[in-house]
C-alpha cells in the first residue's frame, strides 16, 4: 500500500536531518598541548544565562584565544564547558555542551 503524501514528506525530513546531524560535528585534533588558560574577569551574573569561559582553539596550526561569552540557559540542564583531552601524543577538543 503506498504511503500518504504527508507520511512520505515526514519520512524524508527525518532521514535528511539524521544524515546532516552525523556531519555536524568537526573533530579537532592538535599535535601539542594548549597553553595554560588565560585569566578572565567574569562579568556580573545575567539572569537566564550561564558563563562559558574562554578557551584556546586550534586554528591553522596555532592556538588562538577565544574569549568567554554568555550561553542562554536550558532549563533542566547544566553547561559543560569545552575542554582539551590528551589522546596519545595529540590533543582533542571536546566542545561545550548541555548535560
C-alpha positions in Angstrom: 0.0 0.0 0.0 1.5 3.4 -1.0 2.3 5.9 1.8 0.3 9.1 2.2 2.0 12.3 0.9 2.4 13.7 4.4 3.9 10.5 5.8 6.3 10.4 2.8 7.3 14.0 3.4 7.9 13.4 7.1 10.0 10.3 6.5 12.1 12.3 4.0 12.7 15.1 6.5 13.6 12.7 9.3 16.2 11.0 7.0 17.6 14.3 5.9 18.0 15.5 9.4 19.5 12.3 10.6 22.1 12.5 7.8 23.1 16.1 8.5 23.5 15.5 12.2 26.2 12.9 11.6 28.3 15.5 9.8 27.5 18.5 12.1 30.5 17.9 14.5 34.0 18.5 13.3 36.7 16.7 15.2 39.6 19.0 16.1 43.0 17.4 16.8 46.1 19.4 17.8 49.6 18.0 17.9 50.6 19.8 21.1 49.0 20.7 24.4 47.2 24.1 24.6 48.8 26.9 26.6 47.5 27.5 30.2 44.1 29.2 30.3 44.1 33.0 30.4 42.7 34.7 33.5 39.4 36.3 32.5 37.2 38.5 34.6 33.7 37.1 34.5 31.1 39.8 34.1 28.3 40.1 36.7 25.7 37.3 36.6 23.0 37.7 33.9 19.5 36.2 34.5 18.7 33.4 32.1 22.4 32.9 31.1 25.4 30.9 32.1 29.0 32.0 31.6 31.0 29.9 29.1 34.7 30.6 30.0 37.3 31.4 27.3 39.5 28.7 25.9 42.2 28.0 23.4 41.1 27.0 20.0 43.3 25.3 17.3 43.3 27.2 14.0 45.6 26.6 11.1 48.5 25.2 13.1 48.3 27.5 16.1 46.3 28.1 19.3 44.2 31.3 19.4 42.3 32.6 22.4 38.5 32.5 22.2 37.1 34.8 24.9 34.3 33.7 27.2 30.7 34.5 26.5 27.2 34.0 27.8 25.1 31.0 26.9 21.3 31.1 27.2 20.2 28.7 30.0 18.4 25.4 29.1 16.1 24.5 31.9 16.9 21.1 33.5 20.4 21.0 32.1 23.9 22.2 33.2 26.5 23.7 30.9 29.7 21.6 30.5 32.4 24.0 29.1 34.5 22.8 26.1 37.9 21.4 27.0 41.0 19.7 25.6 41.7 16.0 26.3 45.1 14.3 25.7 44.8 11.4 23.2 48.2 9.7 22.9 50.6 12.4 21.6 47.8 14.6 20.3 45.0 16.7 22.0 41.4 16.5 21.0 38.8 19.3 21.6 35.6 18.3 23.3 33.0 21.0 22.5 30.9 22.6 25.2 27.5 21.0 25.6 24.4 20.8 27.8 24.2 17.7 30.1 
